[in-house]
Amino acid sequence: MKQDKSFFREKLSGVFAPITTPFDEKGNLLLDQLAYNINKLNNSGLRGYLILGTNGEFKSLSEEE
């Protein structure tokens, strides 16, 4: 099923902010902190957010993370 260009234009319009992946000092992923940050962003008026390495932390992420 082919989508109309206006459908995609609407879905991708607005501000999408990059977010960091929170780690502790030992390099452990902080899932609770990530969930907290996403909940705050969901209430911020942003259209969406970009995750998993958009700020360069992809070098620190394992496949599991």
mmJSON file of the N, C-alpha and C atoms, coordinates in Angstrom:
{"data_MODEL":{"atom_site":{
"group_PDB":["ATOM","ATOM","ATOM","ATOM","ATOM","ATOM","ATOM","ATOM","ATOM","ATOM","ATOM","ATOM","ATOM","ATOM","ATOM","ATOM","ATOM","ATOM","ATOM","ATOM","ATOM","ATOM","ATOM","ATOM","ATOM","ATOM","ATOM","ATOM","ATOM","ATOM","ATOM","ATOM","ATOM","ATOM","ATOM","ATOM","ATOM","ATOM","ATOM","ATOM","ATOM","ATOM","ATOM","ATOM","ATOM","ATOM","ATOM","ATOM","ATOM","ATOM","ATOM","ATOM","ATOM","ATOM","ATOM","ATOM","ATOM","ATOM","ATOM","ATOM","ATOM","ATOM","ATOM","ATOM","ATOM","ATOM","ATOM","ATOM","ATOM","ATOM","ATOM","ATOM","ATOM","ATOM","ATOM","ATOM","ATOM","ATOM","ATOM","ATOM","ATOM","ATOM","ATOM","ATOM","ATOM","ATOM","ATOM","ATOM","ATOM","ATOM","ATOM","ATOM","ATOM","ATOM","ATOM","ATOM","ATOM","ATOM","ATOM","ATOM","ATOM","ATOM","ATOM","ATOM","ATOM","ATOM","ATOM","ATOM","ATOM","ATOM","ATOM","ATOM","ATOM","ATOM","ATOM","ATOM","ATOM","ATOM","ATOM","ATOM","ATOM","ATOM","ATOM","ATOM","ATOM","ATOM","ATOM","ATOM","ATOM","ATOM","ATOM","ATOM","ATOM","ATOM","ATOM","ATOM","ATOM","ATOM","ATOM","ATOM","ATOM","ATOM","ATOM","ATOM","ATOM","ATOM","ATOM","ATOM","ATOM","ATOM","ATOM","ATOM","ATOM","ATOM","ATOM","ATOM","ATOM","ATOM","ATOM","ATOM","ATOM","ATOM","ATOM","ATOM","ATOM","ATOM","ATOM","ATOM","ATOM","ATOM","ATOM","ATOM","ATOM","ATOM","ATOM","ATOM","ATOM","ATOM","ATOM","ATOM","ATOM","ATOM","ATOM","ATOM","ATOM","ATOM","ATOM","ATOM","ATOM","ATOM","ATOM","ATOM","ATOM","ATOM","ATOM"],
"id":[1,2,3,4,5,6,7,8,9,10,11,12,13,14,15,16,17,18,19,20,21,22,23,24,25,26,27,28,29,30,31,32,33,34,35,36,37,38,39,40,41,42,43,44,45,46,47,48,49,50,51,52,53,54,55,56,57,58,59,60,61,62,63,64,65,66,67,68,69,70,71,72,73,74,75,76,77,78,79,80,81,82,83,84,85,86,87,88,89,90,91,92,93,94,95,96,97,98,99,100,101,102,103,104,105,106,107,108,109,110,111,112,113,114,115,116,117,118,119,120,121,122,123,124,125,126,127,128,129,130,131,132,133,134,135,136,137,138,139,140,141,142,143,144,145,146,147,148,149,150,151,152,153,154,155,156,157,158,159,160,161,162,163,164,165,166,167,168,169,170,171,172,173,174,175,176,177,178,179,180,181,182,183,184,185,186,187,188,189,190,191,192,193,194,195],
"type_symbol":["N","C","C","N","C","C","N","C","C","N","C","C","N","C","C","N","C","C","N","C","C","N","C","C","N","C","C","N","C","C","N","C","C","N","C","C","N","C","C","N","C","C","N","C","C","N","C","C","N","C","C","N","C","C","N","C","C","N","C","C","N","C","C","N","C","C","N","C","C","N","C","C","N","C","C","N","C","C","N","C","C","N","C","C","N","C","C","N","C","C","N","C","C","N","C","C","N","C","C","N","C","C","N","C","C","N","C","C","N","C","C","N","C","C","N","C","C","N","C","C","N","C","C","N","C","C","N","C","C","N","C","C","N","C","C","N","C","C","N","C","C","N","C","C","N","C","C","N","C","C","N","C","C","N","C","C","N","C","C","N","C","C","N","C","C","N","C","C","N","C","C","N","C","C","N","C","C","N","C","C","N","C","C","N","C","C","N","C","C","N","C","C","N","C","C"],
"label_atom_id":["N","CA","C","N","CA","C","N","CA","C","N","CA","C","N","CA","C","N","CA","C","N","CA","C","N","CA","C","N","CA","C","N","CA","C","N","CA","C","N","CA","C","N","CA","C","N","CA","C","N","CA","C","N","CA","C","N","CA","C","N","CA","C","N","CA","C","N","CA","C","N","CA","C","N","CA","C","N","CA","C","N","CA","C","N","CA","C","N","CA","C","N","CA","C","N","CA","C","N","CA","C","N","CA","C","N","CA","C","N","CA","C","N","CA","C","N","CA","C","N","CA","C","N","CA","C","N","CA","C","N","CA","C","N","CA","C","N","CA","C","N","CA","C","N","CA","C","N","CA","C","N","CA","C","N","CA","C","N","CA","C","N","CA","C","N","CA","C","N","CA","C","N","CA","C","N","CA","C","N","CA","C","N","CA","C","N","CA","C","N","CA","C","N","CA","C","N","CA","C","N","CA","C","N","CA","C","N","CA","C","N","CA","C","N","CA","C","N","CA","C","N","CA","C","N","CA","C"],
"label_alt_id":[null,null,null,null,null,null,null,null,null,null,null,null,null,null,null,null,null,null,null,null,null,null,null,null,null,null,null,null,null,null,null,null,null,null,null,null,null,null,null,null,null,null,null,null,null,null,null,null,null,null,null,null,null,null,null,null,null,null,null,null,null,null,null,null,null,null,null,null,null,null,null,null,null,null,null,null,null,null,null,null,null,null,null,null,null,null,null,null,null,null,null,null,null,null,null,null,null,null,null,null,null,null,null,null,null,null,null,null,null,null,null,null,null,null,null,null,null,null,null,null,null,null,null,null,null,null,null,null,null,null,null,null,null,null,null,null,null,null,null,null,null,null,null,null,null,null,null,null,null,null,null,null,null,null,null,null,null,null,null,null,null,null,null,null,null,null,null,null,null,null,null,null,null,null,null,null,null,null,null,null,null,null,null,null,null,null,null,null,null,null,null,null,null,null,null],
"label_comp_id":["MET","MET","MET","LYS","LYS","LYS","GLN","GLN","GLN","ASP","ASP","ASP","LYS","LYS","LYS","SER","SER","SER","PHE","PHE","PHE","PHE","PHE","PHE","ARG","ARG","ARG","GLU","GLU","GLU","LYS","LYS","LYS","LEU","LEU","LEU","SER","SER","SER","GLY","GLY","GLY","VAL","VAL","VAL","PHE","PHE","PHE","ALA","ALA","ALA","PRO","PRO","PRO","ILE","ILE","ILE","THR","THR","THR","THR","THR","THR","PRO","PRO","PRO","PHE","PHE","PHE","ASP","ASP","ASP","GLU","GLU","GLU","LYS","LYS","LYS","GLY","GLY","GLY","ASN","ASN","ASN","LEU","LEU","LEU","LEU","LEU","LEU","LEU","LEU","LEU","ASP","ASP","ASP","GLN","GLN","GLN","LEU","LEU","LEU","ALA","ALA","ALA","TYR","TYR","TYR","ASN","ASN","ASN","ILE","ILE","ILE","ASN","ASN","ASN","LYS","LYS","LYS","LEU","LEU","LEU","ASN","ASN","ASN","ASN","ASN","ASN","SER","SER","SER","GLY","GLY","GLY","LEU","LEU","LEU","ARG","ARG","ARG","GLY","GLY","GLY","TYR","TYR","TYR","LEU","LEU","LEU","ILE","ILE","ILE","LEU","LEU","LEU","GLY","GLY","GLY","THR","THR","THR","ASN","ASN","ASN","GLY","GLY","GLY","GLU","GLU","GLU","PHE","PHE","PHE","LYS","LYS","LYS","SER","SER","SER","LEU","LEU","LEU","SER","SER","SER","GLU","GLU","GLU","GLU","GLU","GLU","GLU","GLU","GLU"],
"label_asym_id":["A","A","A","A","A","A","A","A","A","A","A","A","A","A","A","A","A","A","A","A","A","A","A","A","A","A","A","A","A","A","A","A","A","A","A","A","A","A","A","A","A","A","A","A","A","A","A","A","A","A","A","A","A","A","A","A","A","A","A","A","A","A","A","A","A","A","A","A","A","A","A","A","A","A","A","A","A","A","A","A","A","A","A","A","A","A","A","A","A","A","A","A","A","A","A","A","A","A","A","A","A","A","A","A","A","A","A","A","A","A","A","A","A","A","A","A","A","A","A","A","A","A","A","A","A","A","A","A","A","A","A","A","A","A","A","A","A","A","A","A","A","A","A","A","A","A","A","A","A","A","A","A","A","A","A","A","A","A","A","A","A","A","A","A","A","A","A","A","A","A","A","A","A","A","A","A","A","A","A","A","A","A","A","A","A","A","A","A","A","A","A","A","A","A","A"],
"label_entity_id":["1","1","1","1","1","1","1","1","1","1","1","1","1","1","1","1","1","1","1","1","1","1","1","1","1","1","1","1","1","1","1","1","1","1","1","1","1","1","1","1","1","1","1","1","1","1","1","1","1","1","1","1","1","1","1","1","1","1","1","1","1","1","1","1","1","1","1","1","1","1","1","1","1","1","1","1","1","1","1","1","1","1","1","1","1","1","1","1","1","1","1","1","1","1","1","1","1","1","1","1","1","1","1","1","1","1","1","1","1","1","1","1","1","1","1","1","1","1","1","1","1","1","1","1","1","1","1","1","1","1","1","1","1","1","1","1","1","1","1","1","1","1","1","1","1","1","1","1","1","1","1","1","1","1","1","1","1","1","1","1","1","1","1","1","1","1","1","1","1","1","1","1","1","1","1","1","1","1","1","1","1","1","1","1","1","1","1","1","1","1","1","1","1","1","1"],
"label_seq_id":[1,1,1,2,2,2,3,3,3,4,4,4,5,5,5,6,6,6,7,7,7,8,8,8,9,9,9,10,10,10,11,11,11,12,12,12,13,13,13,14,14,14,15,15,15,16,16,16,17,17,17,18,18,18,19,19,19,20,20,20,21,21,21,22,22,22,23,23,23,24,24,24,25,25,25,26,26,26,27,27,27,28,28,28,29,29,29,30,30,30,31,31,31,32,32,32,33,33,33,34,34,34,35,35,35,36,36,36,37,37,37,38,38,38,39,39,39,40,40,40,41,41,41,42,42,42,43,43,43,44,44,44,45,45,45,46,46,46,47,47,47,48,48,48,49,49,49,50,50,50,51,51,51,52,52,52,53,53,53,54,54,54,55,55,55,56,56,56,57,57,57,58,58,58,59,59,59,60,60,60,61,61,61,62,62,62,63,63,63,64,64,64,65,65,65],
"pdbx_PDB_ins_code":[null,null,null,null,null,null,null,null,null,null,null,null,null,null,null,null,null,null,null,null,null,null,null,null,null,null,null,null,null,null,null,null,null,null,null,null,null,null,null,null,null,null,null,null,null,null,null,null,null,null,null,null,null,null,null,null,null,null,null,null,null,null,null,null,null,null,null,null,null,null,null,null,null,null,null,null,null,null,null,null,null,null,null,null,null,null,null,null,null,null,null,null,null,null,null,null,null,null,null,null,null,null,null,null,null,null,null,null,null,null,null,null,null,null,null,null,null,null,null,null,null,null,null,null,null,null,null,null,null,null,null,null,null,null,null,null,null,null,null,null,null,null,null,null,null,null,null,null,null,null,null,null,null,null,null,null,null,null,null,null,null,null,null,null,null,null,null,null,null,null,null,null,null,null,null,null,null,null,null,null,null,null,null,null,null,null,null,null,null,null,null,null,null,null,null],
"Cartn_x":[0.83,0.0,0.889,0.75,1.556,0.922,1.749,1.272,1.445,0.534,0.609,1.774,2.485,3.604,3.176,1.962,1.505,1.424,1.156,1.13,2.502,3.553,4.907,5.352,4.977,5.328,4.748,3.507,2.866,3.549,3.85,4.476,5.875,6.585,7.967,8.126,7.038,7.144,7.258,7.904,8.069,9.489,9.668,10.999,11.212,12.3,12.748,14.106,14.178,15.416,16.232,17.553,18.398,18.501,18.465,18.63,19.825,20.46,21.613,21.15,22.001,21.769,22.485,21.761,22.411,23.136,24.364,25.195,25.686,26.004,26.641,28.152,28.886,30.337,31.053,30.39,30.983,30.588,29.789,29.375,28.096,27.393,26.132,25.008,24.162,23.014,22.014,21.539,20.589,19.185,18.512,17.189,16.155,16.213,15.272,15.432,16.672,16.935,16.488,16.702,16.256,14.737,14.031,12.566,12.098,12.774,12.437,12.593,13.714,13.968,12.915,12.574,11.584,10.212,9.842,8.566,8.524,9.633,9.695,9.558,10.254,10.198,8.807,8.125,6.771,5.806,6.106,5.253,5.785,6.753,7.432,6.907,6.11,5.653,6.498,7.565,8.354,7.519,7.817,7.138,7.68,8.963,9.588,11.025,11.751,13.147,13.904,15.203,16.101,16.971,17.068,17.787,18.862,19.622,20.616,21.755,22.453,23.694,23.677,22.572,22.533,23.467,23.931,24.884,26.287,26.517,27.844,28.124,27.181,27.45,27.346,27.036,26.918,28.195,29.317,30.591,30.631,29.839,29.826,28.742,27.88,26.754,27.119,26.723,26.886,25.653,25.691,24.522,23.313,23.52,22.427,21.772,22.604,22.068,21.26],
"Cartn_y":[-1.165,0.0,1.248,2.06,3.265,4.414,5.079,6.192,7.506,8.415,9.76,10.507,11.35,12.124,13.006,13.5,14.368,13.612,12.309,11.481,11.508,11.279,11.266,12.661,13.659,15.033,15.416,15.023,15.322,14.58,13.293,12.486,12.974,13.542,13.951,15.456,16.167,17.608,17.907,19.007,19.4,19.182,19.288,19.186,17.777,17.15,15.847,16.083,15.887,16.15,14.876,14.961,13.813,13.692,12.463,12.262,11.346,11.554,10.728,9.438,8.459,7.201,7.296,7.245,7.431,6.17,6.384,5.325,5.777,4.814,5.17,5.215,5.487,5.64,4.346,3.198,1.918,1.507,2.325,2.024,1.222,1.045,0.307,1.2,0.639,1.356,1.628,2.853,3.254,3.314,2.169,2.091,2.945,3.013,3.847,5.317,5.759,7.153,7.42,6.462,6.602,6.717,5.874,5.928,7.267,7.763,9.067,10.17,10.158,11.178,11.124,9.938,9.797,10.277,9.952,10.446,11.967,12.585,14.054,14.597,13.995,14.452,14.261,13.183,12.936,14.047,14.746,15.832,17.216,17.282,18.544,19.297,18.675,19.33,18.995,18.223,17.771,16.837,16.809,15.869,14.457,14.364,13.065,13.241,12.125,12.16,11.087,11.283,10.364,9.699,8.386,7.636,6.75,6.108,5.094,5.615,6.578,6.977,8.274,8.994,10.242,11.288,11.097,12.017,11.424,10.297,9.712,8.61,8.294,7.257,5.844,5.74,4.4,3.591,4.252,3.55,2.833,3.313,2.742,1.699,1.504,0.574,-0.802,-1.825,-3.186,-3.578,-4.691,-5.169,-5.353,-5.866,-6.083,-4.779,-3.75,-2.465,-1.817],
"Cartn_z":[0.0,0.0,0.0,-1.01,-1.135,-0.347,0.463,1.28,0.522,0.724,0.166,0.814,0.038,0.577,1.742,1.714,2.801,4.129,4.066,5.274,5.951,5.166,5.713,6.118,5.361,5.693,7.051,7.294,8.578,9.721,9.514,10.563,10.915,9.939,10.162,10.33,10.507,10.717,12.205,12.535,13.922,14.4,15.697,16.299,16.846,16.405,16.897,17.558,18.864,19.603,19.788,19.616,19.944,21.462,21.959,23.403,23.648,24.765,25.119,25.791,25.773,26.466,27.809,28.932,30.235,30.719,31.172,31.752,33.113,33.983,35.246,35.049,36.117,36.021,35.63,35.771,35.383,33.967,33.305,31.944,31.836,32.953,32.929,32.415,31.6,31.066,32.181,32.28,33.319,32.719,32.693,32.076,32.796,34.118,34.867,34.501,34.367,33.995,32.553,31.681,30.288,30.23,30.978,31.021,31.581,32.611,33.194,32.148,31.444,30.42,29.311,28.863,27.792,28.259,29.494,30.025,30.061,30.459,30.469,29.05,28.105,26.719,26.124,26.514,26.005,26.404,27.467,27.943,27.574,26.691,26.41,25.197,24.378,23.159,21.945,22.137,20.989,20.127,18.848,17.953,18.158,18.501,18.713,19.159,19.204,19.598,18.839,18.76,18.069,19.121,19.04,20.074,19.462,20.331,19.985,19.119,19.657,19.027,18.271,18.288,17.54,18.123,19.332,19.965,20.032,19.388,19.323,20.32,21.194,22.193,21.623,20.352,19.736,19.893,20.022,20.215,21.565,22.526,23.865,24.061,23.058,23.2,22.676,23.431,22.952,22.162,21.487,20.722,21.622,22.844,23.787,24.23,24.439,24.892,23.804],
"occupancy":[1.0,1.0,1.0,1.0,1.0,1.0,1.0,1.0,1.0,1.0,1.0,1.0,1.0,1.0,1.0,1.0,1.0,1.0,1.0,1.0,1.0,1.0,1.0,1.0,1.0,1.0,1.0,1.0,1.0,1.0,1.0,1.0,1.0,1.0,1.0,1.0,1.0,1.0,1.0,1.0,1.0,1.0,1.0,1.0,1.0,1.0,1.0,1.0,1.0,1.0,1.0,1.0,1.0,1.0,1.0,1.0,1.0,1.0,1.0,1.0,1.0,1.0,1.0,1.0,1.0,1.0,1.0,1.0,1.0,1.0,1.0,1.0,1.0,1.0,1.0,1.0,1.0,1.0,1.0,1.0,1.0,1.0,1.0,1.0,1.0,1.0,1.0,1.0,1.0,1.0,1.0,1.0,1.0,1.0,1.0,1.0,1.0,1.0,1.0,1.0,1.0,1.0,1.0,1.0,1.0,1.0,1.0,1.0,1.0,1.0,1.0,1.0,1.0,1.0,1.0,1.0,1.0,1.0,1.0,1.0,1.0,1.0,1.0,1.0,1.0,1.0,1.0,1.0,1.0,1.0,1.0,1.0,1.0,1.0,1.0,1.0,1.0,1.0,1.0,1.0,1.0,1.0,1.0,1.0,1.0,1.0,1.0,1.0,1.0,1.0,1.0,1.0,1.0,1.0,1.0,1.0,1.0,1.0,1.0,1.0,1.0,1.0,1.0,1.0,1.0,1.0,1.0,1.0,1.0,1.0,1.0,1.0,1.0,1.0,1.0,1.0,1.0,1.0,1.0,1.0,1.0,1.0,1.0,1.0,1.0,1.0,1.0,1.0,1.0,1.0,1.0,1.0,1.0,1.0,1.0],
"B_iso_or_equiv":[0.0,0.0,0.0,0.0,0.0,0.0,0.0,0.0,0.0,0.0,0.0,0.0,0.0,0.0,0.0,0.0,0.0,0.0,0.0,0.0,0.0,0.0,0.0,0.0,0.0,0.0,0.0,0.0,0.0,0.0,0.0,0.0,0.0,0.0,0.0,0.0,0.0,0.0,0.0,0.0,0.0,0.0,0.0,0.0,0.0,0.0,0.0,0.0,0.0,0.0,0.0,0.0,0.0,0.0,0.0,0.0,0.0,0.0,0.0,0.0,0.0,0.0,0.0,0.0,0.0,0.0,0.0,0.0,0.0,0.0,0.0,0.0,0.0,0.0,0.0,0.0,0.0,0.0,0.0,0.0,0.0,0.0,0.0,0.0,0.0,0.0,0.0,0.0,0.0,0.0,0.0,0.0,0.0,0.0,0.0,0.0,0.0,0.0,0.0,0.0,0.0,0.0,0.0,0.0,0.0,0.0,0.0,0.0,0.0,0.0,0.0,0.0,0.0,0.0,0.0,0.0,0.0,0.0,0.0,0.0,0.0,0.0,0.0,0.0,0.0,0.0,0.0,0.0,0.0,0.0,0.0,0.0,0.0,0.0,0.0,0.0,0.0,0.0,0.0,0.0,0.0,0.0,0.0,0.0,0.0,0.0,0.0,0.0,0.0,0.0,0.0,0.0,0.0,0.0,0.0,0.0,0.0,0.0,0.0,0.0,0.0,0.0,0.0,0.0,0.0,0.0,0.0,0.0,0.0,0.0,0.0,0.0,0.0,0.0,0.0,0.0,0.0,0.0,0.0,0.0,0.0,0.0,0.0,0.0,0.0,0.0,0.0,0.0,0.0,0.0,0.0,0.0,0.0,0.0,0.0],
"pdbx_formal_charge":[null,null,null,null,null,null,null,null,null,null,null,null,null,null,null,null,null,null,null,null,null,null,null,null,null,null,null,null,null,null,null,null,null,null,null,null,null,null,null,null,null,null,null,null,null,null,null,null,null,null,null,null,null,null,null,null,null,null,null,null,null,null,null,null,null,null,null,null,null,null,null,null,null,null,null,null,null,null,null,null,null,null,null,null,null,null,null,null,null,null,null,null,null,null,null,null,null,null,null,null,null,null,null,null,null,null,null,null,null,null,null,null,null,null,null,null,null,null,null,null,null,null,null,null,null,null,null,null,null,null,null,null,null,null,null,null,null,null,null,null,null,null,null,null,null,null,null,null,null,null,null,null,null,null,null,null,null,null,null,null,null,null,null,null,null,null,null,null,null,null,null,null,null,null,null,null,null,null,null,null,null,null,null,null,null,null,null,null,null,null,null,null,null,null,null],
"auth_seq_id":[1,1,1,2,2,2,3,3,3,4,4,4,5,5,5,6,6,6,7,7,7,8,8,8,9,9,9,10,10,10,11,11,11,12,12,12,13,13,13,14,14,14,15,15,15,16,16,16,17,17,17,18,18,18,19,19,19,20,20,20,21,21,21,22,22,22,23,23,23,24,24,24,25,25,25,26,26,26,27,27,27,28,28,28,29,29,29,30,30,30,31,31,31,32,32,32,33,33,33,34,34,34,35,35,35,36,36,36,37,37,37,38,38,38,39,39,39,40,40,40,41,41,41,42,42,42,43,43,43,44,44,44,45,45,45,46,46,46,47,47,47,48,48,48,49,49,49,50,50,50,51,51,51,52,52,52,53,53,53,54,54,54,55,55,55,56,56,56,57,57,57,58,58,58,59,59,59,60,60,60,61,61,61,62,62,62,63,63,63,64,64,64,65,65,65],
"auth_comp_id":["MET","MET","MET","LYS","LYS","LYS","GLN","GLN","GLN","ASP","ASP","ASP","LYS","LYS","LYS","SER","SER","SER","PHE","PHE","PHE","PHE","PHE","PHE","ARG","ARG","ARG","GLU","GLU","GLU","LYS","LYS","LYS","LEU","LEU","LEU","SER","SER","SER","GLY","GLY","GLY","VAL","VAL","VAL","PHE","PHE","PHE","ALA","ALA","ALA","PRO","PRO","PRO","ILE","ILE","ILE","THR","THR","THR","THR","THR","THR","PRO","PRO","PRO","PHE","PHE","PHE","ASP","ASP","ASP","GLU","GLU","GLU","LYS","LYS","LYS","GLY","GLY","GLY","ASN","ASN","ASN","LEU","LEU","LEU","LEU","LEU","LEU","LEU","LEU","LEU","ASP","ASP","ASP","GLN","GLN","GLN","LEU","LEU","LEU","ALA","ALA","ALA","TYR","TYR","TYR","ASN","ASN","ASN","ILE","ILE","ILE","ASN","ASN","ASN","LYS","LYS","LYS","LEU","LEU","LEU","ASN","ASN","ASN","ASN","ASN","ASN","SER","SER","SER","GLY","GLY","GLY","LEU","LEU","LEU","ARG","ARG","ARG","GLY","GLY","GLY","TYR","TYR","TYR","LEU","LEU","LEU","ILE","ILE","ILE","LEU","LEU","LEU","GLY","GLY","GLY","THR","THR","THR","ASN","ASN","ASN","GLY","GLY","GLY","GLU","GLU","GLU","PHE","PHE","PHE","LYS","LYS","LYS","SER","SER","SER","LEU","LEU","LEU","SER","SER","SER","GLU","GLU","GLU","GLU","GLU","GLU","GLU","GLU","GLU"],
"auth_asym_id":["A","A","A","A","A","A","A","A","A","A","A","A","A","A","A","A","A","A","A","A","A","A","A","A","A","A","A","A","A","A","A","A","A","A","A","A","A","A","A","A","A","A","A","A","A","A","A","A","A","A","A","A","A","A","A","A","A","A","A","A","A","A","A","A","A","A","A","A","A","A","A","A","A","A","A","A","A","A","A","A","A","A","A","A","A","A","A","A","A","A","A","A","A","A","A","A","A","A","A","A","A","A","A","A","A","A","A","A","A","A","A","A","A","A","A","A","A","A","A","A","A","A","A","A","A","A","A","A","A","A","A","A","A","A","A","A","A","A","A","A","A","A","A","A","A","A","A","A","A","A","A","A","A","A","A","A","A","A","A","A","A","A","A","A","A","A","A","A","A","A","A","A","A","A","A","A","A","A","A","A","A","A","A","A","A","A","A","A","A","A","A","A","A","A","A"],
"auth_atom_id":["N","CA","C","N","CA","C","N","CA","C","N","CA","C","N","CA","C","N","CA","C","N","CA","C","N","CA","C","N","CA","C","N","CA","C","N","CA","C","N","CA","C","N","CA","C","N","CA","C","N","CA","C","N","CA","C","N","CA","C","N","CA","C","N","CA","C","N","CA","C","N","CA","C","N","CA","C","N","CA","C","N","CA","C","N","CA","C","N","CA","C","N","CA","C","N","CA","C","N","CA","C","N","CA","C","N","CA","C","N","CA","C","N","CA","C","N","CA","C","N","CA","C","N","CA","C","N","CA","C","N","CA","C","N","CA","C","N","CA","C","N","CA","C","N","CA","C","N","CA","C","N","CA","C","N","CA","C","N","CA","C","N","CA","C","N","CA","C","N","CA","C","N","CA","C","N","CA","C","N","CA","C","N","CA","C","N","CA","C","N","CA","C","N","CA","C","N","CA","C","N","CA","C","N","CA","C","N","CA","C","N","CA","C","N","CA","C","N","CA","C","N","CA","C","N","CA","C"],
"pdbx_PDB_model_num":[1,1,1,1,1,1,1,1,1,1,1,1,1,1,1,1,1,1,1,1,1,1,1,1,1,1,1,1,1,1,1,1,1,1,1,1,1,1,1,1,1,1,1,1,1,1,1,1,1,1,1,1,1,1,1,1,1,1,1,1,1,1,1,1,1,1,1,1,1,1,1,1,1,1,1,1,1,1,1,1,1,1,1,1,1,1,1,1,1,1,1,1,1,1,1,1,1,1,1,1,1,1,1,1,1,1,1,1,1,1,1,1,1,1,1,1,1,1,1,1,1,1,1,1,1,1,1,1,1,1,1,1,1,1,1,1,1,1,1,1,1,1,1,1,1,1,1,1,1,1,1,1,1,1,1,1,1,1,1,1,1,1,1,1,1,1,1,1,1,1,1,1,1,1,1,1,1,1,1,1,1,1,1,1,1,1,1,1,1,1,1,1,1,1,1]
}}}
